[in-house]
């Protein structure tokens, strides 16, 4: 199906039309030829976009398997492409054919936690998203939440507590989380009930914590989330990213895809030093930290919800708020998706809020000392599927913030 979409074309949606305006989509002549029409104009809403070179790459992988990507002609084309630069020899990429041939995907055991009688299953390191979501949930568990209709709808007390819980999680994220193959991560401690109970006691309903350890760096937002359940009940929540919009802006000529810019997910400045392992400092053969948090929720052995979101660092807050809205407030997924959203970006508590959050709530948060900035763009884009434990009826819900949609295919 992916080959057919590339070969026959897709209709450009509003979000894609906006993204095509990015300067990264026009850094190279080949990229400009791909993202512009025959008249040299940026492709626009409603036009059909055909990508024959991408169809060629996907067809090669379909016929020859992953080896053609890591060792064959696609690999050779990638190595050549990443040497292109406008900055002279110092700006050339250093990836080699040997690097690609030695790359291996890693299967990892998911993280699991409990919240309000539900089992939460989510993504482990090197993503920080799952750890941070589980930490924040357990830090908030002793507090009675959901007493007002919808956390994001404007209960300043609950928003205050959640910001504080996320600040604590962000501090741990900045200090301890990275590639577990390179730096040991004390997950047993970070997710232990005694530690999180201690963290919870630091929260006060009417008072902001003065100091929390230094936080993290911004991340790109060009991430995709999709959530699928099949007719047999198998469910998958997937988050995938090329980091910045259009990745590095480097197109692989003849093969129709852009190289990512994931190196920017490492610390921009090395952090290693006394008391800090530099868990996310850039090193050879190290995978960068992300914030991805695809999540499944179980009641006993029965799954009831699966969801996730794009959005860089804001993913953590978005997935946490969706979990609270579903489990604390018992909202429908559609109602949860339509609530105003906020995102804690670091341990200092720098918080972005959507324009629809009530000004009176913003005033109360600022009065408590929170640094709140109204975001110019929507935060996240949750894609949800669920199953009723009693009737086994399945439903889907798509966030209106991007081009999400619900598709039901009959078996």
Secondary structure as UniProt FT lines:
FT   HELIX           2..8
FT   STRAND          10..11
FT   HELIX           14..19
FT   TURN            20..21
FT   HELIX           23..26
FT   HELIX           29..35
FT   TURN            38..39
FT   TURN            45..46
FT   STRAND          48..49
FT   HELIX           52..64
FT   HELIX           67..70
FT   HELIX           73..81
FT   TURN            82..83
FT   HELIX           89..91
FT   HELIX           97..102
FT   STRAND          111..115
FT   TURN            116..117
FT   STRAND          118..122
FT   TURN            125..126
FT   HELIX           129..140
FT   TURN            141..142
FT   HELIX           151..153
FT   HELIX           156..176
FT   TURN            180..182
FT   HELIX           187..190
FT   HELIX           193..200
FT   TURN            201..202
FT   TURN            205..206
FT   STRAND          223..229
FT   TURN            231..232
FT   STRAND          235..241
FT   TURN            245..248
FT   TURN            253..255
FT   HELIX           262..265
FT   TURN            274..275
FT   TURN            279..280
FT   TURN            284..285
FT   STRAND          295..299
FT   TURN            300..301
FT   STRAND          302..307
FT   TURN            312..313
FT   HELIX           314..327
FT   HELIX           333..337
FT   STRAND          342..344
FT   TURN            347..348
FT   STRAND          351..353
FT   TURN            355..356
FT   HELIX           359..367
FT   TURN            368..369
FT   STRAND          372..374
FT   STRAND          383..387
FT   TURN            389..391
FT   STRAND          394..398
FT   TURN            400..403
//
